[in-house]
Structure formats: C-alpha cells, structure tokens
C-alpha cells in the first residue's frame, strides 16, 4: 500500500482506489431495455394513441392554462399529455406548482387579474359555463383548470389567494366520465381532459369538441383494460352500494343525509367513520 511518512494513505493511492471503485460500479450497472415508444404520444408502440388523436390540433380561440399539482405529473395515468396532443401548442400551457405566490409566479397573478380569465372550480359563486357569453372579438377567454386529485385541487384553491380573483365557472353536464381506470369522487366527476373538453365545447359553441378530445382517452382506457387493468367505480357509488371498506369521513355522512340516506345505512356500508380533518 502506498503510504506517507506519517502512516497515512498517499493521495496517489486514494486516486487509484477511487478510479477502481468507479470502474467496478460501471461494470455492475445493467442497462434497462425500454419498450419502443411513439415519438408523438410517448406511449409504447403496441398501445400507441396516435390513430385516435385528431389529424390536426383542434383549432380554438380560448387559451387553456393547466395549473398542475406537483404530484400529478408523476402519475402513470394522467390525461394532460393527451390534451396537449389534441390542442395547438400555443393554446395550452402547463404551469406546475402548489403554492402560487406573487413573488414566484407573477405571470399567474397577472393571469388571474385578467377580466377574460375563467377559473373552472365548482364553488358556491361559480356560474354555469353554458351561460357565459361568447368572448368579444380579439379577446379570447383564458380557461384555467387545477390538475390533480380532487383533494389536491381543493387544497390548491383554498391556499392560494390569487384563485379568488377571477370569475369561477362550473360545468353543467350529464355525462359520466369515460376515464374508468381511475377512481373518481362521484359518477359525474370528470378528468382534466374531459373537463377541458366540456368547457371548450361551451365557450367555443362547438359540441363536437367533446367527442374529438374523448376519443384518445377511451382508447387509453381500452388498452389498459386489455392489459389487466380493472374498471374503477366512483367513491360515492361504492359507498351507496356497500362496497366501500375504508373509513368514512363525517363530511360524507352529512352529504348523504341531505340526499335522504340515513346514518345507519351508511354505517352498514362503510363499517366505520373517520372524523373530518
């Protein structure tokens, strides 16, 4: 061993040892073979969604802004990438974050102050999007959506003052979600792609947009079901039909009592109650 006079390892020896360690590390690395994927939709070739995407991006006047919760991006099954493939690149923008402060996100604050901005969020002040008049010429609407689970979207809304500034709108629809491979809060809850489609159809006065944007989503679900995925019933459906085996928060009890169900029937279905946080 190469030693100095004081009995310590020499720098040359440490350099050699470091190089040797790195060589060993490189030798044991095994490259992972990934399945060939499509350059457009990024899906594996065997389940490519391109045949179901519109030949050309759907021309729209509305500007779409997706404010995406950080945890949503990491999900394997998210509808925003499909949405981006269906719309012109200059008409849809994704902004990632959870807390949109004025200092870090000045452009978001500017967007929320615009009189042409519509935030899709079903609170008590939200207007039916069907009742929103067409945008005046040369001044398109800015449609803003919060992307994440319902809990994440609600948290983003409540913890960001800027979301209280724009006009809120809600969807008026009777369409059941076709995103059957992910659990929804209730049967009328829609994915981000579906919500955008319904909203754009209303603002643009073009009902065909719903079918055009939903087609690749249906294909995605069909592919997943063919490869072993299971259809997911909504949380409300499971509770109503005694299929919910987790604790039930008090807020759900209050909601169902308003709808005519009794506490006992819900207790029989859910087996336990979790205090609302």
Beta strands, then each sheet from edge to edge (+ up, - down):
strand 1: 63-68
strand 2: 92-96
strand 3: 117-120
strand 4: 127-128
strand 5: 142-147
strand 6: 167-170
strand 7: 248-249
strand 8: 273-274
sheet 1: 2+ 1+ 5+ 3+ 6+ 4+
sheet 2: 7+ 8+
end
